[in-house]
Amino acid sequence: MYGNNSQIVRRCMEKRSDYWREVPPFDSAYNFKWQPFSKGFRFEQLSDSQRQMFNHFEFHAEITTKDGLLKNMLEYTQRKKLCVFDYVPLTFAIDLDEEARIPEHEKFIQCYNIIDSAIKSTEKDEPASSVLTRINTKLQSITFVKDKRGTRAKICETHFAGKNLWILKPTGLNRGRGVSVFDSLEKFKALIREYSEGVPDEGQTVSPILPIEEADSGGMSNLGNLPSVIKTRTFVIQKYVERPLLIHERKFDIRCWVLVTQEMKLYWFKEGYIRTSSSSFTMDSSTISKRDIHLTNNAVQKYCDSYGRFEEGNQLSFPQFQVRDFASKTHIGIPEHNIPGEARGCAERSRSTDEGYGSNVHASCIILKSAQIVGEKEVEHRRALLLL
């Protein structure tokens, strides 16, 4: 057994040694198989007569890659007559090798220019909400999903505070790898060019390079530590949340896990935790490239000089969050039995892939998927937001 969190899984099974014993990887008479990615696995060989379980769906890219998830959520919310951008920020999926995706690249540039023009024409003392109203009116011309209705682009109030900030993410990587914040088209084009040619993954080591669709199946912490080069031509471009909810002026997110079965049943693991940034939040142009401000991934924060200064390991359990003064100052609470109701969006995004899997979900497959939730500032209430 190897792969992401394999040692935890191993320990749990060893405590049940009366029921489980480990067999060699090549033994086909197994009951449970755990590995970090599904490449090379023969799903059609899963036994119908013997109970066998594997920790990946055959077409898991529908939910484990950022562009696959966006595609399914767009289609799902269309069918349900919902707006996907009530669940995720305004997002564009870009594939430089697929002609059909070129319009997405153009849509993003059009959207950026609309925001840029509105900001430049802002009158003295004009509130950001008024500027955003003008922006959203013009964004109505940008649509997603090819049907008569079409989801129209929009930006929520908490995503705009007078800036034109965006975040670029390679579609199939995890741990914050390759994620960059930018505020100009020149920087956007430079990032696309750099990642297309390949850039060193500075300050981090990861497992042997895998095809990008496999890399997001989990952290490859148990496969070795080889220097990595980030090289990809597929990205999502997402509107940056310019008014995030903060803990002592620092960004945070809520990390949770969901187990999805072959029947598309979801089991929420209630013992998640809060991940914090090491530095005070700012959108000053001189700090855009400082990942310790904008990304709360532990794989990013652990390289910061102030890592662990405020919270051990930059993490808080839900009970720790409740007993300290954070909860009262941020006006949010985390009940023991659930994450705040807005986290239902996680269930929506998992259900959105149901038809994407279709009849190809084998009866012996499960998937354990983490969810990253950030808070947004709002005038009258707080809400949670799922990031791709």
Secondary structure, 3 states (H helix, E strand, C coil): CCCCCHHHHHHHHHCCCCCCCCCCCCCCCCCEECCCCCCCCCHHHCCCCCCCEECCCCCCHHHHCHHHHHHHHHHHHHHCCCCHHHCCCCEEEEECCCHHHHHHHHHHHHHHHHHHHHHHCCCCCCCHHHHHHHHHHHHCCCEECCCCCCEECCCCHHHCCCCCCEEEEECCCCCCCCCEEECCHHHHHHHHHHHHHCEEEEEEEECCCCCHHHHCCCCCCCCCCEEEEECCCEEEEEECCCCECEECCEEEEEEEEEEECCCCCEEEEEEEEEEECCCCCCCCHHHCCCHHHHCCCHHHHCCCCCCCCCCHHHEEEHHHHHHCCHHHHHCCCCCCCCCCHHHHHHHHHHHCCHHHHHHHCCCCECEEEEEEEEEECCCCCCEEEECC
